[in-house]
Amino acid sequence: MTDLIARLEEALTPSAATKAAYIGEFYFLVDDRDEDGEECTRQIMVPWTTIKEIMAAIRARADGGR
């Protein structure tokens, strides 16, 4: 169990390793129009700063909301 906790903590702590692992993994779709005015869907990557905020929220929840 201690190994699992250590891996979870590492996975939820911003670092060069987690940034490399998570960048490009999360995105959302936005309906838009292209340069010709045609409807299209754009894929927007979730920024690293947002991923770090999500990681912090998960850590806070796991810590009892402190």
PDB file of N, CA, C, O and CB in Angstrom:
ATOM      1  N   MET A   1       0.823  -1.203   0.000  1.00  0.00           N
ATOM      2  CA  MET A   1       0.000   0.000   0.000  1.00  0.00           C
ATOM      3  C   MET A   1       0.866   1.266   0.000  1.00  0.00           C
ATOM      4  O   MET A   1       0.523   2.265  -0.632  1.00  0.00           O
ATOM      5  CB  MET A   1      -0.936  -0.001   1.214  1.00  0.00           C
ATOM      6  N   THR A   2       1.980   1.207   0.710  1.00  0.00           N
ATOM      7  CA  THR A   2       2.879   2.358   0.761  1.00  0.00           C
ATOM      8  C   THR A   2       3.410   2.694  -0.630  1.00  0.00           C
ATOM      9  O   THR A   2       3.549   3.867  -0.975  1.00  0.00           O
ATOM     10  CB  THR A   2       4.046   2.086   1.723  1.00  0.00           C
ATOM     11  N   ASP A   3       3.709   1.669  -1.428  1.00  0.00           N
ATOM     12  CA  ASP A   3       4.169   1.881  -2.807  1.00  0.00           C
ATOM     13  C   ASP A   3       3.104   2.591  -3.635  1.00  0.00           C
ATOM     14  O   ASP A   3       3.407   3.511  -4.395  1.00  0.00           O
ATOM     15  CB  ASP A   3       4.538   0.538  -3.464  1.00  0.00           C
ATOM     16  N   LEU A   4       1.877   2.166  -3.484  1.00  0.00           N
ATOM     17  CA  LEU A   4       0.768   2.775  -4.213  1.00  0.00           C
ATOM     18  C   LEU A   4       0.628   4.243  -3.834  1.00  0.00           C
ATOM     19  O   LEU A   4       0.473   5.096  -4.708  1.00  0.00           O
ATOM     20  CB  LEU A   4      -0.545   2.023  -3.934  1.00  0.00           C
ATOM     21  N   ILE A   5       0.681   4.543  -2.561  1.00  0.00           N
ATOM     22  CA  ILE A   5       0.555   5.927  -2.101  1.00  0.00           C
ATOM     23  C   ILE A   5       1.690   6.775  -2.660  1.00  0.00           C
ATOM     24  O   ILE A   5       1.460   7.901  -3.100  1.00  0.00           O
ATOM     25  CB  ILE A   5       0.548   5.992  -0.560  1.00  0.00           C
ATOM     26  N   ALA A   6       2.887   6.257  -2.648  1.00  0.00           N
ATOM     27  CA  ALA A   6       4.036   6.991  -3.195  1.00  0.00           C
ATOM     28  C   ALA A   6       3.852   7.262  -4.684  1.00  0.00           C
ATOM     29  O   ALA A   6       4.153   8.360  -5.150  1.00  0.00           O
ATOM     30  CB  ALA A   6       5.339   6.206  -2.962  1.00  0.00           C
ATOM     31  N   ARG A   7       3.366   6.287  -5.431  1.00  0.00           N
ATOM     32  CA  ARG A   7       3.136   6.473  -6.870  1.00  0.00           C
ATOM     33  C   ARG A   7       2.019   7.488  -7.117  1.00  0.00           C
ATOM     34  O   ARG A   7       2.113   8.307  -8.031  1.00  0.00           O
ATOM     35  CB  ARG A   7       2.785   5.127  -7.540  1.00  0.00           C
ATOM     36  N   LEU A   8       0.962   7.432  -6.303  1.00  0.00           N
ATOM     37  CA  LEU A   8      -0.132   8.401  -6.450  1.00  0.00           C
ATOM     38  C   LEU A   8       0.354   9.816  -6.149  1.00  0.00           C
ATOM     39  O   LEU A   8       0.024  10.755  -6.874  1.00  0.00           O
ATOM     40  CB  LEU A   8      -1.307   8.036  -5.520  1.00  0.00           C
ATOM     41  N   GLU A   9       1.125   9.968  -5.094  1.00  0.00           N
ATOM     42  CA  GLU A   9       1.669  11.290  -4.761  1.00  0.00           C
ATOM     43  C   GLU A   9       2.554  11.814  -5.881  1.00  0.00           C
ATOM     44  O   GLU A   9       2.483  12.991  -6.235  1.00  0.00           O
ATOM     45  CB  GLU A   9       2.464  11.231  -3.452  1.00  0.00           C
ATOM     46  N   GLU A  10       3.387  10.942  -6.438  1.00  0.00           N
ATOM     47  CA  GLU A  10       4.250  11.362  -7.546  1.00  0.00           C
ATOM     48  C   GLU A  10       3.407  11.779  -8.755  1.00  0.00           C
ATOM     49  O   GLU A  10       3.707  12.771  -9.419  1.00  0.00           O
ATOM     50  CB  GLU A  10       5.222  10.224  -7.938  1.00  0.00           C
ATOM     51  N   ALA A  11       2.362  11.019  -9.027  1.00  0.00           N
ATOM     52  CA  ALA A  11       1.514  11.299 -10.191  1.00  0.00           C
ATOM     53  C   ALA A  11       0.733  12.598 -10.034  1.00  0.00           C
ATOM     54  O   ALA A  11       0.334  13.201 -11.030  1.00  0.00           O
ATOM     55  CB  ALA A  11       0.549  10.148 -10.423  1.00  0.00           C
ATOM     56  N   LEU A  12       0.508  13.035  -8.797  1.00  0.00           N
ATOM     57  CA  LEU A  12      -0.271  14.246  -8.537  1.00  0.00           C
ATOM     58  C   LEU A  12       0.591  15.432  -8.117  1.00  0.00           C
ATOM     59  O   LEU A  12       0.068  16.442  -7.645  1.00  0.00           O
ATOM     60  CB  LEU A  12      -1.296  13.971  -7.469  1.00  0.00           C
ATOM     61  N   THR A  13       1.899  15.318  -8.284  1.00  0.00           N
ATOM     62  CA  THR A  13       2.810  16.407  -7.946  1.00  0.00           C
ATOM     63  C   THR A  13       3.406  16.969  -9.229  1.00  0.00           C
ATOM     64  O   THR A  13       4.046  16.241  -9.988  1.00  0.00           O
ATOM     65  CB  THR A  13       3.930  15.923  -6.981  1.00  0.00           C
ATOM     66  N   PRO A  14       3.198  18.275  -9.480  1.00  0.00           N
ATOM     67  CA  PRO A  14       3.768  18.868 -10.689  1.00  0.00           C
ATOM     68  C   PRO A  14       5.294  18.724 -10.703  1.00  0.00           C
ATOM     69  O   PRO A  14       5.973  19.043  -9.727  1.00  0.00           O
ATOM     70  CB  PRO A  14       3.374  20.352 -10.793  1.00  0.00           C
ATOM     71  N   SER A  15       5.805  18.242 -11.818  1.00  0.00           N
ATOM     72  CA  SER A  15       7.252  18.080 -11.996  1.00  0.00           C
ATOM     73  C   SER A  15       7.516  17.987 -13.493  1.00  0.00           C
ATOM     74  O   SER A  15       6.586  17.938 -14.297  1.00  0.00           O
ATOM     75  CB  SER A  15       7.799  16.804 -11.235  1.00  0.00           C
ATOM     76  N   ALA A  16       8.772  17.964 -13.850  1.00  0.00           N
ATOM     77  CA  ALA A  16       9.118  17.785 -15.266  1.00  0.00           C
ATOM     78  C   ALA A  16       8.586  16.445 -15.778  1.00  0.00           C
ATOM     79  O   ALA A  16       8.141  16.342 -16.921  1.00  0.00           O
ATOM     80  CB  ALA A  16      10.655  17.864 -15.468  1.00  0.00           C
ATOM     81  N   ALA A  17       8.635  15.422 -14.920  1.00  0.00           N
ATOM     82  CA  ALA A  17       8.169  14.092 -15.333  1.00  0.00           C
ATOM     83  C   ALA A  17       6.655  14.066 -15.546  1.00  0.00           C
ATOM     84  O   ALA A  17       6.177  13.506 -16.533  1.00  0.00           O
ATOM     85  CB  ALA A  17       8.563  13.045 -14.287  1.00  0.00           C
ATOM     86  N   THR A  18       5.900  14.669 -14.623  1.00  0.00           N
ATOM     87  CA  THR A  18       4.442  14.652 -14.808  1.00  0.00           C
ATOM     88  C   THR A  18       4.037  15.575 -15.961  1.00  0.00           C
ATOM     89  O   THR A  18       3.083  15.286 -16.684  1.00  0.00           O
ATOM     90  CB  THR A  18       3.722  15.081 -13.501  1.00  0.00           C
ATOM     91  N   LYS A  19       4.752  16.668 -16.128  1.00  0.00           N
ATOM     92  CA  LYS A  19       4.449  17.548 -17.261  1.00  0.00           C
ATOM     93  C   LYS A  19       4.654  16.794 -18.573  1.00  0.00           C
ATOM     94  O   LYS A  19       3.812  16.864 -19.469  1.00  0.00           O
ATOM     95  CB  LYS A  19       5.337  18.822 -17.225  1.00  0.00           C
ATOM     96  N   ALA A  20       5.760  16.082 -18.685  1.00  0.00           N
ATOM     97  CA  ALA A  20       6.033  15.309 -19.900  1.00  0.00           C
ATOM     98  C   ALA A  20       4.974  14.227 -20.114  1.00  0.00           C
ATOM     99  O   ALA A  20       4.602  13.933 -21.250  1.00  0.00           O
ATOM    100  CB  ALA A  20       7.430  14.672 -19.825  1.00  0.00           C
ATOM    101  N   ALA A  21       4.498  13.645 -19.031  1.00  0.00           N
ATOM    102  CA  ALA A  21       3.503  12.569 -19.137  1.00  0.00           C
ATOM    103  C   ALA A  21       2.126  13.082 -19.517  1.00  0.00           C
ATOM    104  O   ALA A  21       1.401  12.410 -20.250  1.00  0.00           O
ATOM    105  CB  ALA A  21       3.413  11.816 -17.830  1.00  0.00           C
ATOM    106  N   TYR A  22       1.747  14.269 -19.031  1.00  0.00           N
ATOM    107  CA  TYR A  22       0.364  14.729 -19.191  1.00  0.00           C
ATOM    108  C   TYR A  22       0.145  15.728 -20.325  1.00  0.00           C
ATOM    109  O   TYR A  22      -0.972  15.848 -20.828  1.00  0.00           O
ATOM    110  CB  TYR A  22      -0.091  15.344 -17.923  1.00  0.00           C
ATOM    111  N   ILE A  23       1.188  16.445 -20.734  1.00  0.00           N
ATOM    112  CA  ILE A  23       1.000  17.431 -21.812  1.00  0.00           C
ATOM    113  C   ILE A  23       0.524  16.711 -23.073  1.00  0.00           C
ATOM    114  O   ILE A  23       1.124  15.727 -23.505  1.00  0.00           O
ATOM    115  CB  ILE A  23       2.326  18.219 -22.094  1.00  0.00           C
ATOM    116  N   GLY A  24      -0.542  17.208 -23.642  1.00  0.00           N
ATOM    117  CA  GLY A  24      -1.092  16.627 -24.865  1.00  0.00           C
ATOM    118  C   GLY A  24      -2.072  15.495 -24.625  1.00  0.00           C
ATOM    119  O   GLY A  24      -2.693  15.009 -25.569  1.00  0.00           O
ATOM    120  N   GLU A  25      -2.223  15.063 -23.376  1.00  0.00           N
ATOM    121  CA  GLU A  25      -3.128  13.955 -23.060  1.00  0.00           C
ATOM    122  C   GLU A  25      -4.578  14.407 -22.910  1.00  0.00           C
ATOM    123  O   GLU A  25      -5.496  13.606 -23.086  1.00  0.00           O
ATOM    124  CB  GLU A  25      -2.677  13.269 -21.788  1.00  0.00           C
ATOM    125  N   PHE A  26      -4.790  15.675 -22.587  1.00  0.00           N
ATOM    126  CA  PHE A  26      -6.137  16.164 -22.291  1.00  0.00           C
ATOM    127  C   PHE A  26      -6.481  17.314 -23.227  1.00  0.00           C
ATOM    128  O   PHE A  26      -5.672  18.214 -23.455  1.00  0.00           O
ATOM    129  CB  PHE A  26      -6.250  16.614 -20.811  1.00  0.00           C
ATOM    130  N   TYR A  27      -7.677  17.270 -23.755  1.00  0.00           N
ATOM    131  CA  TYR A  27      -8.128  18.322 -24.666  1.00  0.00           C
ATOM    132  C   TYR A  27      -9.649  18.397 -24.622  1.00  0.00           C
ATOM    133  O   TYR A  27     -10.321  17.524 -24.072  1.00  0.00           O
ATOM    134  CB  TYR A  27      -7.629  18.061 -26.120  1.00  0.00           C
ATOM    135  N   PHE A  28     -10.170  19.466 -25.218  1.00  0.00           N
ATOM    136  CA  PHE A  28     -11.616  19.593 -25.368  1.00  0.00           C
ATOM    137  C   PHE A  28     -11.904  20.098 -26.775  1.00  0.00           C
ATOM    138  O   PHE A  28     -11.040  20.677 -27.433  1.00  0.00           O
ATOM    139  CB  PHE A  28     -12.223  20.552 -24.289  1.00  0.00           C
ATOM    140  N   LEU A  29     -13.119  19.869 -27.214  1.00  0.00           N
ATOM    141  CA  LEU A  29     -13.518  20.259 -28.569  1.00  0.00           C
ATOM    142  C   LEU A  29     -14.368  21.528 -28.522  1.00  0.00           C
ATOM    143  O   LEU A  29     -15.203  21.706 -27.636  1.00  0.00           O
ATOM    144  CB  LEU A  29     -14.297  19.113 -29.262  1.00  0.00           C
ATOM    145  N   VAL A  30     -14.133  22.405 -29.502  1.00  0.00           N
ATOM    146  CA  VAL A  30     -14.861  23.660 -29.596  1.00  0.00           C
ATOM    147  C   VAL A  30     -15.414  23.780 -31.009  1.00  0.00           C
ATOM    148  O   VAL A  30     -14.673  23.646 -31.983  1.00  0.00           O
ATOM    149  CB  VAL A  30     -13.949  24.879 -29.238  1.00  0.00           C
ATOM    150  N   ASP A  31     -16.714  24.032 -31.121  1.00  0.00           N
ATOM    151  CA  ASP A  31     -17.305  24.307 -32.434  1.00  0.00           C
ATOM    152  C   ASP A  31     -16.884  25.700 -32.853  1.00  0.00           C
ATOM    153  O   ASP A  31     -16.938  26.637 -32.056  1.00  0.00           O
ATOM    154  CB  ASP A  31     -18.866  24.176 -32.407  1.00  0.00           C
ATOM    155  N   ASP A  32     -16.462  25.841 -34.112  1.00  0.00           N
ATOM    156  CA  ASP A  32     -15.888  27.100 -34.588  1.00  0.00           C
ATOM    157  C   ASP A  32     -16.196  27.245 -36.069  1.00  0.00           C
ATOM    158  O   ASP A  32     -16.928  26.438 -36.642  1.00  0.00           O
ATOM    159  CB  ASP A  32     -14.350  27.157 -34.333  1.00  0.00           C
ATOM    160  N   ARG A  33     -15.646  28.256 -36.669  1.00  0.00           N
ATOM    161  CA  ARG A  33     -15.719  28.455 -38.123  1.00  0.00           C
ATOM    162  C   ARG A  33     -14.303  28.665 -38.632  1.00  0.00           C
ATOM    163  O   ARG A  33     -13.494  29.345 -38.000  1.00  0.00           O
ATOM    164  CB  ARG A  33     -16.645  29.675 -38.501  1.00  0.00           C
ATOM    165  N   ASP A  34     -14.019  28.074 -39.779  1.00  0.00           N
ATOM    166  CA  ASP A  34     -12.682  28.230 -40.343  1.00  0.00           C
ATOM    167  C   ASP A  34     -12.571  29.557 -41.088  1.00  0.00           C
ATOM    168  O   ASP A  34     -13.496  30.369 -41.062  1.00  0.00           O
ATOM    169  CB  ASP A  34     -12.351  27.059 -41.285  1.00  0.00           C
ATOM    170  N   GLU A  35     -11.431  29.775 -41.753  1.00  0.00           N
ATOM    171  CA  GLU A  35     -11.188  31.048 -42.448  1.00  0.00           C
ATOM    172  C   GLU A  35     -12.161  31.303 -43.598  1.00  0.00           C
ATOM    173  O   GLU A  35     -12.304  32.442 -44.041  1.00  0.00           O
ATOM    174  CB  GLU A  35      -9.776  31.077 -42.979  1.00  0.00           C
ATOM    175  N   ASP A  36     -12.833  30.255 -44.087  1.00  0.00           N
ATOM    176  CA  ASP A  36     -13.831  30.409 -45.146  1.00  0.00           C
ATOM    177  C   ASP A  36     -15.245  30.514 -44.604  1.00  0.00           C
ATOM    178  O   ASP A  36     -16.203  30.573 -45.375  1.00  0.00           O
ATOM    179  CB  ASP A  36     -13.747  29.252 -46.107  1.00  0.00           C
ATOM    180  N   GLY A  37     -15.385  30.537 -43.280  1.00  0.00           N
ATOM    181  CA  GLY A  37     -16.687  30.638 -42.666  1.00  0.00           C
ATOM    182  C   GLY A  37     -17.417  29.312 -42.520  1.00  0.00           C
ATOM    183  O   GLY A  37     -18.572  29.278 -42.096  1.00  0.00           O
ATOM    184  N   GLU A  38     -16.750  28.228 -42.866  1.00  0.00           N
ATOM    185  CA  GLU A  38     -17.353  26.899 -42.747  1.00  0.00           C
ATOM    186  C   GLU A  38     -17.270  26.415 -41.294  1.00  0.00           C
ATOM    187  O   GLU A  38     -16.288  26.657 -40.591  1.00  0.00           O
ATOM    188  CB  GLU A  38     -16.649  25.891 -43.698  1.00  0.00           C
ATOM    189  N   GLU A  39     -18.326  25.728 -40.875  1.00  0.00           N
ATOM    190  CA  GLU A  39     -18.319  25.168 -39.530  1.00  0.00           C
ATOM    191  C   GLU A  39     -17.232  24.106 -39.406  1.00  0.00           C
ATOM    192  O   GLU A  39     -17.012  23.312 -40.320  1.00  0.00           O
ATOM    193  CB  GLU A  39     -19.694  24.573 -39.183  1.00  0.00           C
ATOM    194  N   CYS A  40     -16.566  24.109 -38.269  1.00  0.00           N
ATOM    195  CA  CYS A  40     -15.538  23.101 -38.002  1.00  0.00           C
ATOM    196  C   CYS A  40     -15.447  22.892 -36.494  1.00  0.00           C
ATOM    197  O   CYS A  40     -16.014  23.651 -35.707  1.00  0.00           O
ATOM    198  CB  CYS A  40     -14.150  23.531 -38.594  1.00  0.00           C
ATOM    199  N   THR A  41     -14.744  21.881 -36.125  1.00  0.00           N
ATOM    200  CA  THR A  41     -14.502  21.607 -34.713  1.00  0.00           C
ATOM    201  C   THR A  41     -13.008  21.676 -34.480  1.00  0.00           C
ATOM    202  O   THR A  41     -12.225  21.040 -35.187  1.00  0.00           O
ATOM    203  CB  THR A  41     -15.078  20.219 -34.284  1.00  0.00           C
ATOM    204  N   ARG A  42     -12.618  22.454 -33.480  1.00  0.00           N
ATOM    205  CA  ARG A  42     -11.202  22.586 -33.141  1.00  0.00           C
ATOM    206  C   ARG A  42     -10.917  21.831 -31.851  1.00  0.00           C
ATOM    207  O   ARG A  42     -11.720  21.829 -30.917  1.00  0.00           O
ATOM    208  CB  ARG A  42     -10.800  24.078 -33.002  1.00  0.00           C
ATOM    209  N   GLN A  43      -9.768  21.197 -31.824  1.00  0.00           N
ATOM    210  CA  GLN A  43      -9.306  20.486 -30.638  1.00  0.00           C
ATOM    211  C   GLN A  43      -8.366  21.416 -29.867  1.00  0.00           C
ATOM    212  O   GLN A  43      -7.336  21.836 -30.393  1.00  0.00           O
ATOM    213  CB  GLN A  43      -8.589  19.136 -31.020  1.00  0.00           C
ATOM    214  N   ILE A  44      -8.721  21.732 -28.632  1.00  0.00           N
ATOM    215  CA  ILE A  44      -7.927  22.637 -27.807  1.00  0.00           C
ATOM    216  C   ILE A  44      -7.252  21.832 -26.693  1.00  0.00           C
ATOM    217  O   ILE A  44      -7.923  21.138 -25.929  1.00  0.00           O
ATOM    218  CB  ILE A  44      -8.814  23.777 -27.212  1.00  0.00           C
ATOM    219  N   MET A  45      -5.946  21.927 -26.608  1.00  0.00           N
ATOM    220  CA  MET A  45      -5.199  21.208 -25.574  1.00  0.00           C
ATOM    221  C   MET A  45      -5.368  21.922 -24.232  1.00  0.00           C
ATOM    222  O   MET A  45      -5.316  23.150 -24.163  1.00  0.00           O
ATOM    223  CB  MET A  45      -3.691  21.101 -25.952  1.00  0.00           C
ATOM    224  N   VAL A  46      -5.571  21.147 -23.175  1.00  0.00           N
ATOM    225  CA  VAL A  46      -5.658  21.715 -21.831  1.00  0.00           C
ATOM    226  C   VAL A  46      -4.260  22.186 -21.438  1.00  0.00           C
ATOM    227  O   VAL A  46      -3.307  21.411 -21.515  1.00  0.00           O
ATOM    228  CB  VAL A  46      -6.225  20.667 -20.793  1.00  0.00           C
ATOM    229  N   PRO A  47      -4.122  23.450 -21.017  1.00  0.00           N
ATOM    230  CA  PRO A  47      -2.799  23.974 -20.672  1.00  0.00           C
ATOM    231  C   PRO A  47      -2.241  23.336 -19.394  1.00  0.00           C
ATOM    232  O   PRO A  47      -2.991  22.883 -18.529  1.00  0.00           O
ATOM    233  CB  PRO A  47      -2.866  25.489 -20.505  1.00  0.00           C
ATOM    234  N   TRP A  48      -0.924  23.315 -19.300  1.00  0.00           N
ATOM    235  CA  TRP A  48      -0.241  22.748 -18.142  1.00  0.00           C
ATOM    236  C   TRP A  48      -0.701  23.432 -16.849  1.00  0.00           C
ATOM    237  O   TRP A  48      -0.858  22.765 -15.826  1.00  0.00           O
ATOM    238  CB  TRP A  48       1.284  22.882 -18.304  1.00  0.00           C
ATOM    239  N   THR A  49      -0.916  24.743 -16.881  1.00  0.00           N
ATOM    240  CA  THR A  49      -1.351  25.434 -15.664  1.00  0.00           C
ATOM    241  C   THR A  49      -2.690  24.895 -15.171  1.00  0.00           C
ATOM    242  O   THR A  49      -2.906  24.793 -13.963  1.00  0.00           O
ATOM    243  CB  THR A  49      -1.454  26.943 -15.916  1.00  0.00           C
ATOM    244  N   THR A  50      -3.584  24.552 -16.080  1.00  0.00           N
ATOM    245  CA  THR A  50      -4.877  23.985 -15.700  1.00  0.00           C
ATOM    246  C   THR A  50      -4.703  22.573 -15.152  1.00  0.00           C
ATOM    247  O   THR A  50      -5.359  22.199 -14.180  1.00  0.00           O
ATOM    248  CB  THR A  50      -5.837  23.974 -16.902  1.00  0.00           C
ATOM    249  N   ILE A  51      -3.837  21.802 -15.760  1.00  0.00           N
ATOM    250  CA  ILE A  51      -3.566  20.450 -15.256  1.00  0.00           C
ATOM    251  C   ILE A  51      -3.022  20.528 -13.834  1.00  0.00           C
ATOM    252  O   ILE A  51      -3.409  19.733 -12.978  1.00  0.00           O
ATOM    253  CB  ILE A  51      -2.562  19.706 -16.179  1.00  0.00           C
ATOM    254  N   LYS A  52      -2.117  21.492 -13.575  1.00  0.00           N
ATOM    255  CA  LYS A  52      -1.575  21.646 -12.217  1.00  0.00           C
ATOM    256  C   LYS A  52      -2.673  22.029 -11.229  1.00  0.00           C
ATOM    257  O   LYS A  52      -2.666  21.565 -10.089  1.00  0.00           O
ATOM    258  CB  LYS A  52      -0.457  22.707 -12.200  1.00  0.00           C
ATOM    259  N   GLU A  53      -3.613  22.869 -11.652  1.00  0.00           N
ATOM    260  CA  GLU A  53      -4.729  23.245 -10.775  1.00  0.00           C
ATOM    261  C   GLU A  53      -5.600  22.029 -10.453  1.00  0.00           C
ATOM    262  O   GLU A  53      -6.060  21.876  -9.321  1.00  0.00           O
ATOM    263  CB  GLU A  53      -5.582  24.351 -11.432  1.00  0.00           C
ATOM    264  N   ILE A  54      -5.822  21.182 -11.428  1.00  0.00           N
ATOM    265  CA  ILE A  54      -6.601  19.956 -11.206  1.00  0.00           C
ATOM    266  C   ILE A  54      -5.855  19.029 -10.250  1.00  0.00           C
ATOM    267  O   ILE A  54      -6.456  18.453  -9.344  1.00  0.00           O
ATOM    268  CB  ILE A  54      -6.884  19.231 -12.549  1.00  0.00           C
ATOM    269  N   MET A  55      -4.551  18.885 -10.453  1.00  0.00           N
ATOM    270  CA  MET A  55      -3.748  18.044  -9.564  1.00  0.00           C
ATOM    271  C   MET A  55      -3.835  18.570  -8.127  1.00  0.00           C
ATOM    272  O   MET A  55      -3.977  17.783  -7.191  1.00  0.00           O
ATOM    273  CB  MET A  55      -2.268  17.999 -10.039  1.00  0.00           C
ATOM    274  N   ALA A  56      -3.751  19.887  -7.944  1.00  0.00           N
ATOM    275  CA  ALA A  56      -3.815  20.486  -6.609  1.00  0.00           C
ATOM    276  C   ALA A  56      -5.189  20.246  -5.979  1.00  0.00           C
ATOM    277  O   ALA A  56      -5.285  19.980  -4.781  1.00  0.00           O
ATOM    278  CB  ALA A  56      -3.516  22.001  -6.681  1.00  0.00           C
ATOM    279  N   ALA A  57      -6.246  20.339  -6.781  1.00  0.00           N
ATOM    280  CA  ALA A  57      -7.594  20.101  -6.257  1.00  0.00           C
ATOM    281  C   ALA A  57      -7.762  18.650  -5.806  1.00  0.00           C
ATOM    282  O   ALA A  57      -8.399  18.389  -4.786  1.00  0.00           O
ATOM    283  CB  ALA A  57      -8.649  20.448  -7.319  1.00  0.00           C
ATOM    284  N   ILE A  58      -7.201  17.715  -6.552  1.00  0.00           N
ATOM    285  CA  ILE A  58      -7.274  16.296  -6.168  1.00  0.00           C
ATOM    286  C   ILE A  58      -6.483  16.074  -4.877  1.00  0.00           C
ATOM    287  O   ILE A  58      -6.950  15.382  -3.972  1.00  0.00           O
ATOM    288  CB  ILE A  58      -6.725  15.378  -7.311  1.00  0.00           C
ATOM    289  N   ARG A  59      -5.284  16.662  -4.793  1.00  0.00           N
ATOM    290  CA  ARG A  59      -4.489  16.507  -3.574  1.00  0.00           C
ATOM    291  C   ARG A  59      -5.217  17.101  -2.373  1.00  0.00           C
ATOM    292  O   ARG A  59      -5.217  16.503  -1.297  1.00  0.00           O
ATOM    293  CB  ARG A  59      -3.113  17.172  -3.740  1.00  0.00           C
ATOM    294  N   ALA A  60      -5.842  18.279  -2.541  1.00  0.00           N
ATOM    295  CA  ALA A  60      -6.583  18.907  -1.436  1.00  0.00           C
ATOM    296  C   ALA A  60      -7.763  18.041  -1.008  1.00  0.00           C
ATOM    297  O   ALA A  60      -8.014  17.877   0.186  1.00  0.00           O
ATOM    298  CB  ALA A  60      -7.081  20.307  -1.846  1.00  0.00           C
ATOM    299  N   ARG A  61      -8.472  17.500  -1.958  1.00  0.00           N
ATOM    300  CA  ARG A  61      -9.613  16.616  -1.631  1.00  0.00           C
ATOM    301  C   ARG A  61      -9.130  15.377  -0.871  1.00  0.00           C
ATOM    302  O   ARG A  61      -9.754  14.967   0.108  1.00  0.00           O
ATOM    303  CB  ARG A  61     -10.365  16.186  -2.929  1.00  0.00           C
ATOM    304  N   ALA A  62      -8.034  14.790  -1.316  1.00  0.00           N
ATOM    305  CA  ALA A  62      -7.490  13.610  -0.658  1.00  0.00           C
ATOM    306  C   ALA A  62      -6.999  13.913   0.751  1.00  0.00           C
ATOM    307  O   ALA A  62      -6.961  13.032   1.609  1.00  0.00           O
ATOM    308  CB  ALA A  62      -6.360  13.033  -1.479  1.00  0.00           C
ATOM    309  N   ASP A  63      -6.626  15.167   0.981  1.00  0.00           N
ATOM    310  CA  ASP A  63      -6.114  15.595   2.275  1.00  0.00           C
ATOM    311  C   ASP A  63      -7.248  16.090   3.180  1.00  0.00           C
ATOM    312  O   ASP A  63      -6.993  16.729   4.200  1.00  0.00           O
ATOM    313  CB  ASP A  63      -5.062  16.696   2.091  1.00  0.00           C
ATOM    314  N   GLY A  64      -8.479  15.801   2.814  1.00  0.00           N
ATOM    315  CA  GLY A  64      -9.611  16.213   3.642  1.00  0.00           C
ATOM    316  C   GLY A  64     -10.075  17.628   3.378  1.00  0.00           C
ATOM    317  O   GLY A  64     -10.761  18.221   4.211  1.00  0.00           O
ATOM    318  N   GLY A  65      -9.714  18.177   2.237  1.00  0.00           N
ATOM    319  CA  GLY A  65     -10.175  19.519   1.869  1.00  0.00           C
ATOM    320  C   GLY A  65      -9.393  20.651   2.494  1.00  0.00           C
ATOM    321  O   GLY A  65      -9.834  21.800   2.462  1.00  0.00           O
ATOM    322  N   ARG A  66      -8.232  20.345   3.065  1.00  0.00           N
ATOM    323  CA  ARG A  66      -7.430  21.386   3.719  1.00  0.00           C
ATOM    324  C   ARG A  66      -6.702  22.249   2.745  1.00  0.00           C
ATOM    325  O   ARG A  66      -5.987  23.166   3.148  1.00  0.00           O
ATOM    326  CB  ARG A  66      -6.449  20.779   4.654  1.00  0.00           C
TER     327      ARG A  66
END
